[in-house]
Amino acid sequence: MGTTTIDNTIAAPAVLADLTHLVGTDPACADRDDLRDLVARERRLRSFLDAYAVRVARRSRQIAQAERPSGDPVKPSTVIAGLLDAGCNSGRDAKANATREGLCSDLPEFEDALTKGAVSGGHIDALGHATRNLTDDERAELRDRAAELVDRASNEHVETFEKTARTIVDEIRSRHRRDAAVDELETQRKNSKVTEWVDRATGMHKTLLELDPVRAASLNLAVANNLAWLRRQPGNAKRPFDQLKVEAFLLAVTNPADGPPVARVPEVIVLIDWNTLRDGVQAAGGVCELSDGTPLPVATVRQMACDAEIIPAVLGGRGEVLDVGRARRLATHAQRVALRAMYSTCAEPGCTVAFDACHVHHTLEWNAHHGETNLADLLPICPAGHARLHELGWSIRIVGNHDRVVWARPDGSIAHDLPGRNRRPTPGPANPDDDAPG
């Protein structure tokens, strides 16, 4: 049986040094600086192993190809089966490695960056999701932009890079297929379905909904509104969240007479920049998406205007007052809409908790420090981050119009000093309804 020698020009000696250091170091004895070094070394080593798995998948494909007398291309399922036979932990891991291999073969710059620890396997996966179903011409243009993509991936969290990759791929698609986004949404709509079955082990009835983004947004809004209503009802304060969410879903689909008031149409917030709205085709750096970051074709937004109450966040809205000072403690609905236009998730770097699951946090505490309920002092923070801020002594400072957000540890040292607004543009405010709690 032959052996494979690692090319040391790719697998630098630093990888071996990282491994040796990690084996000889106990994280339980590390201080903050040591821990940061350990995390960096672990990330580089993990990226190298992910790159190694790509090379293994490639060799598996080559061997399978050599064994095919017909000469037909090897199917991904064959590569996955070979990896499983070789001892891969799971079908999911085997599929991920086979998919990464295909992308790295097409964009070798990413494989080099992965080997060196500049990007992670998560970055490769994010790019893979964004580049599905590209034509040959579109892939050729993508290869021309490989260096740009690697540079962005090297400097962005996976969650941020996922949006970056999607934007670049959408730009490429729009140049080759003007209606690509509409076609994709229509395909998703046709593939939407409901699957029902009974779990024989538990007897639980299960329902799986597969919906296109637009209908999913409408359903999620209805469930969220019902959940808020249920939480206000007497006796529900201590009920588990999962039970309340089930009840909220049932209310959305059954609409009982004694349920919450039903709005005439769902409130769907669509973020769209002026150039895209005016020209009808999303330009470089433009945005046209739901408030949770789901991209939408412009034609679909215009169609939605016939079915739902579109809350415009386009270069300002109807001039609502977004600063209310000490007049009220909770953020107004208009302020939440404006924040949602700037943040699709929790403002903490790397946090993926969706905006609608976050609290609106006063950077200068309203009660103890006489903070004001002004947009320049508010941030969406997930429940875990909110608890850390209030209970463990962390603090946040917003610089400018959410241009930067500075996170400080309890001892005053700076943990993060990064650009704010984790959504690309900063659309303006929209709806003046101020009844929703912040």
C-alpha positions in Angstrom: 0.0 0.0 0.0 1.4 3.4 -1.0 1.9 6.3 1.3 1.2 10.0 0.7 3.7 12.7 1.7 2.3 16.1 2.7 3.7 18.9 0.6 5.4 21.1 3.1 5.2 24.1 0.9 1.4 23.9 1.5 1.3 22.2 5.0 3.7 24.7 6.6 5.8 23.6 9.6 3.6 26.1 11.6 0.9 23.5 11.5 3.1 21.0 13.3 4.1 23.7 15.7 0.4 24.5 16.5 -0.3 20.9 17.1 2.6 20.5 19.4 1.7 23.6 21.3 -2.0 22.5 21.7 -1.0 19.0 22.9 1.3 20.5 25.5 -1.0 23.2 26.8 -4.0 22.9 29.2 -6.7 25.5 28.5 -7.7 25.4 32.1 -4.5 27.2 33.0 -4.6 29.8 30.3 -5.2 33.5 30.9 -7.1 35.7 28.4 -4.2 36.3 26.1 -3.1 32.7 26.2 -6.7 31.6 25.5 -6.8 33.8 22.4 -3.6 32.3 21.2 -5.0 28.8 21.8 -8.2 29.6 19.8 -6.2 31.0 16.9 -3.9 27.9 16.8 -6.9 25.5 17.1 -8.6 27.4 14.2 -5.5 27.1 12.0 -5.2 23.4 12.7 -8.9 22.7 12.1 -8.7 24.6 8.8 -5.7 22.5 7.8 -7.6 19.3 8.7 -10.6 20.5 6.6 -8.2 21.1 3.7 -6.7 17.6 4.2 -10.2 16.1 4.1 -10.7 17.9 0.8 -7.6 16.3 -0.6 -8.8 12.9 0.6 -12.2 13.4 -1.1 -10.4 14.4 -4.3 -8.3 11.2 -4.2 -11.4 9.1 -3.5 -13.0 10.6 -6.6 -9.9 10.0 -8.7 -9.7 6.4 -7.7 -13.4 5.9 -8.4 -13.0 7.5 -11.8 -10.1 5.2 -12.7 -12.2 2.2 -11.8 -15.0 3.2 -14.2 -14.6 1.5 -17.6 -17.2 3.7 -19.2 -15.2 6.8 -18.4 -18.4 8.6 -17.3 -18.0 11.3 -14.6 -18.2 10.0 -11.0 -21.4 11.0 -9.2 -21.0 12.7 -5.8 -22.9 9.8 -4.2 -20.1 7.5 -5.3 -17.5 9.7 -3.6 -19.6 9.9 -0.5 -20.0 6.1 -0.4 -16.2 5.7 -0.8 -15.6 8.1 2.1 -18.0 6.3 4.3 -16.4 3.0 3.5 -13.0 4.5 4.4 -14.3 5.4 7.9 -15.8 8.9 7.6 -17.9 9.6 10.7 -21.2 10.3 9.0 -23.0 10.7 5.7 -23.3 14.4 6.5 -19.5 14.8 6.9 -18.9 12.8 3.8 -21.3 14.9 1.8 -19.7 18.1 3.2 -16.2 16.9 2.2 -17.3 15.9 -1.3 -19.0 19.3 -1.8 -16.0 21.2 -0.5 -13.7 19.3 -2.8 -15.8 20.2 -5.9 -15.7 23.9 -4.9 -12.0 23.9 -4.1 -11.2 22.2 -7.4 -13.0 25.0 -9.1 -11.5 27.7 -7.0 -8.1 26.5 -5.9 -7.4 29.8 -4.2 -9.8 28.8 -1.5 -8.1 25.5 -0.9 -4.8 27.3 -0.5 -6.4 29.7 2.0 -8.0 26.8 3.9 -4.7 25.0 4.2 -3.0 28.1 5.5 -5.8 28.7 8.1 -6.8 32.0 6.5 -10.4 30.8 6.0 -12.4 28.0 7.6 -14.5 25.1 6.3 -17.6 27.2 7.2 -16.5 29.8 4.7 -16.2 27.1 2.0 -19.7 25.9 2.9 -21.2 29.4 2.8 -19.7 29.9 -0.7 -21.0 26.5 -1.8 -24.5 27.4 -0.7 -24.4 30.7 -2.7 -23.0 29.2 -5.9 -25.4 26.3 -6.4 -26.9 26.0 -9.9 -24.5 28.5 -11.6 -24.1 28.2 -15.4 -20.6 27.6 -17.0 -20.4 31.3 -17.9 -21.3 32.4 -14.4 -18.8 30.0 -12.9 -16.1 31.4 -15.2 -16.8 34.9 -13.9 -16.8 33.6 -10.3 -13.3 32.2 -10.9 -12.2 35.7 -12.1 -13.4 37.1 -8.7 -11.8 34.3 -6.6 -9.1 36.6 -5.2 -11.7 39.1 -4.1 -13.8 36.4 -2.4 -10.8 34.9 -0.6 -9.8 38.4 0.7 -13.4 39.0 2.0 -13.6 35.5 3.6 -10.2 36.1 5.3 -11.5 39.2 7.0 -15.1 38.3 7.8 -17.0 36.0 10.1 -18.7 33.1 8.3 -22.1 34.7 8.8 -21.0 38.0 7.3 -19.2 36.3 4.4 -22.3 34.3 3.6 -24.1 37.5 2.8 -21.0 38.8 0.9 -20.8 35.7 -1.2 -24.5 35.8 -1.9 -24.3 39.5 -3.0 -21.4 38.8 -5.4 -23.1 35.7 -6.8 -26.3 37.7 -7.3 -24.4 40.4 -9.2 -22.9 37.7 -11.5 -26.3 36.0 -12.0 -28.0 39.4 -12.8 -25.5 40.0 -15.6 -26.1 36.6 -17.2 -29.7 35.9 -16.3 -31.8 39.0 -15.7 -34.7 37.0 -14.2 -32.5 34.5 -12.3 -33.8 35.6 -8.9 -37.4 35.5 -10.0 -36.9 32.0 -11.5 -35.3 30.7 -8.3 -38.1 32.0 -6.1 -40.7 30.5 -8.4 -38.9 27.2 -8.2 -38.9 27.4 -4.4 -42.6 28.2 -4.5 -43.3 25.1 -6.7 -41.2 22.9 -4.4 -43.0 24.0 -1.3 -44.8 21.2 0.5 -46.2 19.8 3.7 -45.1 16.4 4.9 -46.8 14.6 7.8 -45.9 11.4 9.7 -46.1 9.7 13.1 -42.9 9.0 15.1 -43.4 5.3 16.0 -41.1 5.5 19.0 -42.9 8.5 20.6 -46.3 8.5 19.0 -45.8 12.2 18.3 -47.4 13.5 15.1 -44.9 15.5 13.1 -45.4 18.1 10.3 -42.6 19.4 8.1 -43.3 22.6 6.2 -41.1 23.5 3.3 -41.9 27.0 2.2 -40.5 29.7 -0.1 -39.1 32.7 1.7 -42.0 35.0 1.1 -44.7 32.6 2.5 -42.4 31.6 5.3 -42.0 35.2 6.3 -45.8 35.7 6.4 -46.2 32.6 8.6 -43.4 33.5 10.9 -44.9 37.0 11.4 -48.3 35.5 12.3 -46.7 33.1 14.7 -44.6 35.9 16.3 -47.7 38.1 16.7 -49.6 35.3 18.3 -46.7 34.5 20.6 -46.6 38.1 21.8 -50.4 38.0 22.5 -50.1 34.7 24.4 -47.4 36.0 26.6 -49.7 38.8 27.7 -52.5 36.5 28.7 -52.9 35.7 32.5 -51.4 32.4 33.5 -48.9 32.2 30.7 -45.9 33.8 32.5 -44.4 30.5 33.6 -45.4 28.4 30.6 -42.4 26.9 28.7 -41.5 28.8 25.5 -41.9 25.7 23.3 -45.5 25.2 24.5 -46.4 28.8 23.8 -44.9 28.6 20.3 -47.0 25.5 19.5 -50.1 27.4 20.7 -49.0 30.4 18.6 -48.7 28.2 15.5 -52.0 26.6 16.0 -53.7 30.0 16.4 -52.1 31.0 13.1 -53.6 28.1 11.2 -56.9 27.7 13.0 -57.8 31.4 13.7 -60.3 30.7 16.5 -62.9 33.2 17.5 -61.4 33.7 21.0 -57.9 34.1 19.6 -55.9 37.3 19.1 -57.1 40.0 16.7 -56.2 39.1 13.1 -54.7 41.8 11.1 -56.1 42.4 7.6 -52.7 41.6 6.1 -49.3 40.7 7.5 -46.8 43.4 8.0 -43.8 42.5 5.9 -40.7 44.7 6.1 -38.7 44.8 2.9 -35.4 46.6 2.7 -34.5 48.0 -0.7 -32.1 50.7 -1.7 -33.2 53.6 -3.9 -31.1 52.6 -7.0 -32.5 49.1 -6.9 -36.1 50.3 -6.5 -35.6 52.9 -9.3 -33.8 50.7 -11.8 -35.5 47.4 -11.1 -32.2 45.4 -11.2 -30.1 45.1 -8.1 -26.8 47.0 -8.7 -23.5 46.3 -7.0 -23.8 46.9 -3.3 -27.6 47.2 -3.5 -30.1 45.4 -1.4 -33.5 44.0 -1.8 -34.4 41.6 1.0 -36.7 40.7 3.8 -35.8 42.0 7.3 -34.2 38.7 8.2 -31.8 39.0 5.3 -33.6 36.7 2.8 -32.9 38.1 -0.7 -35.9 38.9 -2.9 -36.1 39.8 -6.6 -37.4 43.3 -7.2 -40.3 42.0 -9.3 -41.5 40.0 -6.3 -41.4 43.0 -4.0 -43.7 44.8 -6.4 -46.0 41.9 -6.4 -46.0 41.6 -2.6 -47.3 45.2 -2.5 -50.6 43.8 -3.7 -50.8 41.2 -0.9 -49.2 42.6 2.2 -48.6 45.9 4.0 -45.1 46.7 2.8 -43.1 48.7 5.4 -40.7 50.7 3.2 -37.2 51.2 4.6 -35.9 53.2 1.6 -33.8 56.3 2.3 -36.1 57.4 5.0 -39.8 56.8 5.5 -42.5 59.2 6.6 -40.5 61.3 9.0 -41.3 59.6 12.2 -39.6 60.9 15.4 -36.9 58.3 16.2 -35.5 60.0 19.3 -37.9 60.1 22.3 -35.3 60.8 25.1 -36.7 60.1 28.5 -40.3 60.2 27.3 -40.5 56.4 27.3 -38.3 53.5 28.2 -39.2 50.9 25.6 -38.1 51.4 22.0 -40.9 52.5 19.7 -42.0 50.4 16.7 -40.5 52.9 14.3 -37.2 52.6 16.1 -37.3 48.8 15.9 -38.0 49.0 12.2 -35.0 51.4 11.8 -32.8 49.0 13.8 -34.0 46.0 11.9 -33.0 47.8 8.7 -29.4 48.1 10.1 -29.1 44.8 11.9 -30.4 41.4 10.7 -29.0 39.7 13.8 -27.8 40.4 17.2 -25.2 43.2 17.1 -22.6 41.2 18.9 -19.9 40.1 16.4 -20.4 36.5 15.2 -23.8 36.1 16.9 -26.5 34.6 14.6 -29.6 35.2 16.7 -32.2 36.8 14.5 -33.2 40.4 15.1 -36.8 39.5 16.1 -35.4 37.2 18.9 -33.3 40.1 20.4 -33.9 42.7 23.0 -33.4 46.3 22.2 -30.7 47.4 24.6 -29.9 50.9 25.9 -26.1 51.4 25.7 -26.6 53.8 28.6 -28.9 52.1 31.0 -32.3 53.9 31.1 -33.0 53.3 34.8 -29.6 53.4 36.6 -27.8 55.9 34.4 -30.7 58.0 33.0 -30.1 56.8 29.5 -32.4 58.0 26.7 -34.5 56.0 24.2 -32.8 57.4 21.1 -31.8 55.5 18.0 -28.1 56.4 18.4 -28.1 54.6 21.8 -30.0 51.4 21.0 -28.8 48.0 19.8 -30.4 44.6 19.2 -28.8 42.2 21.6 -29.7 38.5 22.0 -30.9 37.3 25.5 -27.6 35.7 26.3 -25.7 38.8 25.4 -28.2 41.0 27.2 -27.7 39.0 30.4 -23.9 39.3 30.0 -24.2 43.1 29.7 -26.5 43.6 32.7 -25.2 40.9 35.0 -21.4 40.5 34.3 -20.5 44.2 33.8 -19.8 44.3 30.1 -20.5 47.6 28.3 -21.1 48.9 24.8 -20.5 52.2 23.2 -21.9 53.3 19.8 -19.7 55.6 17.7 -21.4 57.9 15.2 -24.5 56.8 13.5 -23.8 53.2 14.3 -20.6 53.5 12.3 -18.7 51.5 14.9 -19.6 49.5 18.1 -17.1 49.2 20.9 -17.5 46.3 23.3 -15.6 46.6 26.6 -15.0 43.8 29.2 -15.8 44.4 32.9 -12.2 45.4 33.5 -12.5 48.1 30.8 -10.3 46.4 28.2 -11.7 46.5 24.6 -13.0 43.1 23.3 -14.4 44.4 20.0 -14.1 47.6 18.1 -15.8 46.8 14.8 -18.1 48.4 12.2 -21.8 48.5 13.4 -24.8 47.7 11.2 -24.3 44.1 10.2 -26.6 44.7 7.3 -24.9 46.2 4.2 -26.8 49.5 3.6 -28.5 51.7 6.2 -32.0 52.3 5.0 -34.1 54.8 6.9 -37.1 54.5 9.2 -40.6 53.5 8.2 -43.8 52.9 10.1 -44.8 55.3 12.9 -46.7 52.7 15.0 -45.1 53.0 18.5 -47.2 50.5 20.4 -44.8 47.5 20.2 -42.6 46.9 23.2 -38.8 47.1 22.8 
